[in-house]
C-alpha cells in the first residue's frame, strides 16, 4: 500500500523511513515548507542526525489524495486543524498519536470520524522513536480497520506487530500513560524512591483501566503492550519526555514555563487537562487530578503525594474486579 504520513516529527519520520525500507511507497508531510526543505536537504532524522531519512517530504497536503493510507503522527491538539485542510476522501486513517483533545475531550478516532468519516485504525505500544530508528527490537499492537494488513506491512525483523480488537482501550492507554509518566518523573526528581514509583505505576495502570472501561474498553487490554508495556517504558525511559518533564518539575522548574519553552510536545500535560476539565467531575481519578494540580495550579509535588497517601482507604482493584466478574463469569 501507499502511505501518506502526516507529521514530520521524530515518530512520523521514523515510521515513514521504516515503511519505505519495508518496500512501500511513502511520502512524508511537514507542517511548513521550510521544515520540508530542511528534511529534504539534510536527509537525516531530526532527532538522530546520524540516521538517514530517505523519504521525500512535502508541505502540500493535497497530494495525499494519491495515497491509500493516511498515517497520523501529528500532536493530538493539532490534529483537528490538520484534518480540516483535507478536501478529498480518505479511505483509511492509521493513527500513531497519543492524547485527548482538550477542547472536546475526544479521542483521535472520534475526531477522525467527525471530520473525515474514514475507516480508522490505531497503532500503539512501547515504541520510542529513538530505538525504532536504530532498529532495536520493538513490539506494538494495531487495532481497527485493516489491522491484519497493517500487521503484515509494518512488521519486520526488529518491529513486531500484534493484532488487537480494542480501539478505545488502546487509544486511552496511549493517552493516559503519559500523565502517569509525569508523576513518575516527579518521583524520580524527588529522589527516585523505588517503593513509591512501583506503587504509582501500579495504581496508575489501575486508574487508566478504571476510567477506560467507562467508555467501553476491555480492562484486559491494559495487561498487554498498549497498557503495561507502554506505561513501563514511558515511566522509566531516558527517552521519555513526559517522565523528564515531571523530573524537572520536582527540581523546582515552573511547569507552564517548561511547556512553553520545550521544543517537544509533552502530551501528558495536555491529556491531564483534557481529562480533568472534561471528565473530572464524573470520575474518581486521584493521580491524574494531582498531576493537573501540580502542572496548572502549581501545587507542591510533596503536598500532592500527601493528598494521595491520605485518601480514604480502599479495596484494591474494586471496579475492575466487578467488571471481570460481570463480563467473564462464564
Protein Blocks (a to p, Z undefined) as FASTA:
>chain_A
ZZddehjafklmmmmmmmmmnopacddddfbfklmmmmmmnopafklmkbccfbdcdfbf
klmmmpfbdcdfbdfklmmmmmmmpccdcfbdcdfbdcddfklopafklmmmmmnopacd
ddedjddfklmmnopacddddedehklmmmmmmgcfklccdddfblklmmmmmmmmmmmm
mmmmmmmmnnopaklmmmmmmmmmmmmmmmmmmnopafklmmmmmlmmmmmmmmmpmklm
klmmmmmmmnopafklmmmmpmbdcfklmmmmmmmmmmmmmpccfklmmmmmmmmnopaf
klmmmmmmmgccddehklmmmmmmmmmmZZ
